Amino acid sequence: MLRGVRFRDDKDFSGCSIFGMMNAGGVKFTGEPMLTAIANMKERSNGLGGGFAAYGIYPQYADLYCFQMMYSDEAGKQDAEEFLKANFTIEQAELIPTSTCEGVEDPPLLWRYFLHPRENLDLACELEDLDDFVVQSVMHINAKIDGAFAFSSGKNMGVFKGVGFPEDIGRFFRLDEYEGYIWVAHGRFPTNTQAWWGGAHPFNILDWSVVHNGEISSYGINQRYLEMYGYICTLFTDTEVIAYAVDLLVRRHGLSIADMAKVLAAPLWTNIDRMPRKEKELHTALRQTYGSLLLNGPFSIIVSNLSQMIGLTDRIRLRPLVAGRNGDWMYLSSEEAPMHLVDDILKDTWIPSGGEPIIFQLKAASPGKEKEQALSGAGRA
């Protein structure tokens, strides 16, 4: 079976690797430098999971949702396709291109569908935002249809992940043939959760993708809170709650990225008590409203969407994160060396403060409410 397959019984501890690369001017580049960067941190992973998310890779279908699916058998594929055809208009359905690659074994069936919700659906008509209908559809597939898993559901973007070292997963998915302006990558070293294709990072819902280094000990309370809003956790990996929490806080509840960070990596109450009045009131309100979404445990994460790449660590930086900038080229990484490996003239690097988001913003996108710490540059030499 696809879901919940165990590949090893031993429990190891290490760091995982995360890497993100973005061009703020929207210049596209292939996945090749991502493979180079993530392979440079190979000691941080153990071959039990790797993955990538890329933005801007499907311009010919930019207005359509892209469901990228894993199937354990033809029966799961048939059931999922019946559901999709009943609820969406499918403009294109095709196998995800792959290549035989040493180190990647027993992959599931991998398909992608470019689609949009049917206009005559009663359920869709009742929703203010069709994104909510897509989220509900992903939850239904992953929770209700045996042998099927929707692992990517955004527009003009895709997630590519599986069991193996990340550079092997990248070659398996032929990422050197894709071009995007934002890429994120993950090398996995699972600790408390099983290794299976759906449980590899990134985790995605709509345009949001999350890669994570660390361990979320608050998973249980985070999961129960998200279930009240219709998010169903089915992937046997603690990071899943982060992707859904970001979608809930930013898209559905309208929080800024900075305020979202105040929820996920909230300061200690003793620190809040010493803040100026207005700041104290804001932090208190967020803690009282969203206390169940506080992420306990060590973490560093990269969150991406169609116009942003965001870095965030826990409030005391128990997991590493380094940022870099060279004109329009923006980087986030577990280590500094991979950034210099793909950009040999990079000089501007720094270590973000714990609990403070680094927000890299696409120039062409309207800044809107993301004025805080939005970064852009003048071009790469």
Residue pairs with C-beta under 8 A, 6 or more apart in sequence:
1 72
1 147
2 70
2 71
2 72
2 76
2 108
2 147
2 149
2 196
2 197
2 198
3 72
3 147
3 149
3 196
3 198
3 234
3 236
4 194
4 196
4 236
5 194
5 195
5 196
5 197
6 194
6 195
6 196
7 48
7 163
7 194
7 195
7 196
8 48
8 195
11 191
11 192
12 46
12 189
12 190
12 191
13 189
13 191
14 43
14 44
14 45
14 46
14 189
14 191
15 44
15 189
15 213
15 319
15 320
15 334
16 44
16 45
16 186
16 187
16 188
16 189
16 212
16 213
16 214
16 334
17 38
17 41
17 42
17 44
17 45
17 166
17 185
17 186
17 187
17 213
17 334
17 335
18 184
18 185
18 186
18 187
18 211
18 212
18 213
18 300
18 301
18 302
18 321
18 332
18 333
18 334
19 34
19 37
19 38
19 41
19 184
19 185
19 186
19 302
19 331
19 332
19 333
19 334
19 338
20 182
20 183
20 184
20 185
20 211
20 302
20 304
20 309
20 311
20 330
20 331
20 332
20 333
21 29
21 33
21 34
21 37
21 182
21 183
21 184
21 329
21 330
21 331
21 342
22 181
22 182
22 183
22 309
22 329
22 330
22 331
22 360
22 362
23 29
23 181
23 182
23 328
23 329
23 330
23 380
24 328
24 329
24 330
24 360
24 361
24 362
24 363
24 375
24 376
24 377
25 328
25 363
25 364
25 379
26 56
26 181
26 362
26 363
26 364
27 181
27 328
28 56
28 179
28 180
28 181
29 179
29 180
29 181
29 183
30 175
30 176
30 177
30 178
30 179
31 52
31 54
31 170
31 175
31 176
31 178
31 180
31 183
32 175
32 176
33 342
34 52
34 170
34 175
34 183
34 185
35 166
35 167
35 170
35 171
35 175
35 176
36 338
36 341
36 342
37 185
37 333
37 338
37 339
37 341
37 342
38 50
38 166
38 167
38 170
38 185
38 186
38 187
38 338
39 165
39 166
39 167
40 335
40 337
40 338
40 341
41 187
41 333
41 334
41 335
41 337
41 338
42 165
42 167
42 187
44 187
44 189
44 213
44 334
45 165
45 166
45 187
45 188
45 189
46 188
46 189
46 190
47 103
47 163
47 164
47 165
48 163
48 188
48 189
48 190
48 195
49 161
49 162
49 163
49 164
49 186
49 187
49 188
49 190
49 195
49 199
49 200
49 201
50 161
50 162
50 164
50 165
50 166
50 167
50 168
50 169
50 170
50 185
50 186
50 187
50 188
50 200
51 159
51 160
51 161
51 162
51 166
51 169
51 185
51 186
51 188
51 200
51 201
51 202
51 211
52 159
52 160
52 161
52 166
52 169
52 170
52 173
52 175
52 183
52 184
52 185
52 186
52 202
53 152
53 157
53 158
53 159
53 160
53 183
53 184
53 202
53 204
53 209
53 211
53 304
54 157
54 158
54 160
54 175
54 178
54 180
54 182
54 183
55 156
55 157
55 180
55 181
55 182
55 183
55 207
55 304
55 305
55 306
56 156
56 157
56 179
56 180
56 181
56 182
56 306
57 156
57 157
57 158
57 178
57 179
57 180
58 66
58 114
58 155
58 156
58 157
58 158
59 156
61 91
61 92
61 114
61 156
62 155
62 156
63 116
63 155
64 91
64 114
64 115
64 116
64 155
65 88
65 114
65 115
65 116
65 134
65 153
65 154
65 155
66 112
66 113
66 114
66 115
66 152
66 153
66 154
66 155
66 156
66 157
66 158
67 84
67 112
67 113
67 115
67 138
67 150
67 152
67 153
68 96
68 110
68 111
68 112
68 150
68 151
68 152
68 153
68 158
68 159
68 160
69 77
69 80
69 110
69 111
69 112
69 113
69 141
69 148
69 149
69 150
69 151
70 108
70 109
70 110
70 148
70 149
70 151
70 197
70 198
71 77
71 80
71 108
71 109
71 110
71 111
71 147
71 148
71 149
72 108
72 109
72 147
72 148
73 109
73 147
74 109
75 146
75 147
76 145
76 146
76 147
76 148
77 109
77 111
77 147
77 148
79 145
79 146
79 147
79 148
80 141
80 145
80 148
80 150
81 93
83 137
83 140
83 141
83 145
84 90
84 113
84 115
84 137
87 117
87 118
87 121
87 123
87 124
87 133
87 137
88 113
88 115
88 116
88 117
88 118
88 137
89 115
89 116
89 117
89 118
90 113
90 114
90 115
91 114
91 115
91 116
92 113
92 114
93 111
93 112
93 113
93 114
94 111
94 112
95 110
95 111
95 112
96 110
96 111
96 112
96 160
96 173
97 173
97 174
97 177
98 107
98 110
98 172
98 173
98 174
99 171
99 172
99 174
100 172
101 164
101 168
101 171
101 172
102 168
103 164
103 165
103 168
104 162
104 163
104 164
104 168
104 169
104 172
105 163
105 164
107 162
107 172
107 197
108 149
108 197
112 152
112 158
116 130
117 124
117 130
117 133
117 134
118 124
121 133
123 133
123 136
124 130
124 133
127 133
131 206
131 251
132 252
134 153
134 206
135 153
135 205
135 206
135 230
135 231
135 247
136 230
137 150
137 153
138 150
138 153
138 205
139 230
139 231
139 232
141 148
141 149
141 150
142 148
142 149
142 150
142 232
142 234
142 235
143 232
143 234
149 197
149 198
149 235
151 159
151 161
151 198
151 204
152 158
152 159
152 204
153 204
153 205
153 206
154 204
154 206
154 207
154 208
154 209
154 306
155 206
155 207
155 306
156 306
157 180
157 207
157 209
157 306
158 178
159 202
159 204
159 209
160 169
160 170
160 173
160 175
161 169
161 186
161 197
161 200
161 201
161 202
162 169
162 172
162 173
162 197
162 200
163 195
163 196
163 197
163 200
164 172
165 187
166 185
166 186
166 187
166 188
169 200
170 176
170 185
181 362
182 304
182 306
182 309
182 362
184 202
184 209
184 211
184 302
184 304
184 309
185 211
186 200
186 201
186 202
186 211
186 212
188 195
188 200
188 201
190 199
190 237
191 215
192 215
192 238
193 199
193 236
193 237
193 238
194 236
196 236
198 235
198 236
199 235
199 236
199 237
201 210
201 211
201 212
201 237
201 239
202 209
202 210
202 211
202 243
202 304
203 209
203 210
203 212
203 235
203 237
203 239
203 240
203 242
203 243
204 210
204 243
205 243
205 244
205 247
206 247
206 251
207 305
207 306
208 243
208 246
208 247
208 250
208 251
208 303
208 304
208 305
209 243
209 303
209 304
209 305
210 239
210 242
210 243
210 246
210 301
210 302
210 303
210 304
211 239
211 301
211 302
212 239
212 242
212 299
212 300
212 301
213 299
213 300
213 301
213 319
213 320
213 334
214 297
214 298
214 299
214 300
214 301
214 314
214 318
214 319
215 238
215 297
215 298
215 299
216 222
216 238
216 239
216 241
216 242
216 295
216 296
216 297
216 299
217 296
217 297
218 294
218 295
218 296
218 297
219 238
219 241
221 292
222 241
222 245
222 292
222 293
222 295
223 233
223 241
224 292
225 292
225 293
226 233
226 241
226 244
226 245
226 248
226 293
227 233
229 248
229 252
231 244
231 247
231 248
233 240
233 241
233 244
234 240
242 264
242 295
242 301
242 303
245 263
245 264
245 293
246 260
246 264
246 303
248 293
249 255
249 259
249 260
249 263
249 290
249 293
250 256
250 257
250 260
255 263
256 369
256 370
256 372
257 308
257 310
257 357
257 359
257 370
257 372
258 357
258 359
258 372
258 373
259 282
259 286
260 357
261 312
261 355
261 356
261 357
262 282
262 283
262 286
262 355
263 286
263 290
263 293
263 294
264 293
264 294
264 295
264 312
265 295
265 312
265 313
265 314
265 315
265 354
265 355
266 283
266 286
266 287
266 294
266 315
266 355
267 283
267 315
267 355
268 315
269 287
272 280
272 283
272 284
272 287
273 280
275 283
287 294
295 314
297 314
297 318
298 314
298 318
298 319
299 313
299 314
299 318
299 319
300 311
300 312
300 313
300 314
300 317
300 319
300 320
300 321
300 334
301 311
301 312
301 313
302 309
302 310
302 311
302 332
303 309
303 310
303 311
303 312
304 310
306 362
306 365
307 361
307 362
307 364
307 365
308 359
308 360
308 361
308 362
308 365
308 370
309 330
309 332
309 360
310 357
310 358
310 359
310 360
311 321
311 323
311 332
311 352
311 357
311 358
312 321
312 352
312 355
312 356
312 357
312 358
313 319
313 320
313 321
313 352
313 354
313 355
314 354
314 355
315 354
315 355
316 354
317 353
317 354
319 334
320 334
320 335
321 332
321 333
321 334
321 351
321 352
321 358
322 331
322 332
322 333
322 334
322 335
322 336
322 339
322 349
322 350
322 351
323 330
323 331
323 332
323 349
323 350
323 351
323 352
323 358
324 330
324 331
324 332
324 333
324 336
324 339
324 343
324 346
324 348
324 349
324 350
325 331
325 348
325 349
325 375
325 377
326 343
326 345
326 346
326 347
326 348
326 377
326 380
326 381
327 377
327 378
327 379
327 380
327 381
328 363
328 376
328 377
328 378
328 379
328 380
329 343
329 346
329 377
329 380
330 360
330 375
330 377
331 339
331 342
331 343
331 346
331 349
332 358
332 360
333 339
336 349
339 346
339 349
340 346
343 380
345 381
352 358
357 373
358 373
358 375
359 370
359 372
359 373
359 374
359 375
360 374
360 375
360 376
361 367
361 370
361 374
361 375
361 376
363 376
367 374
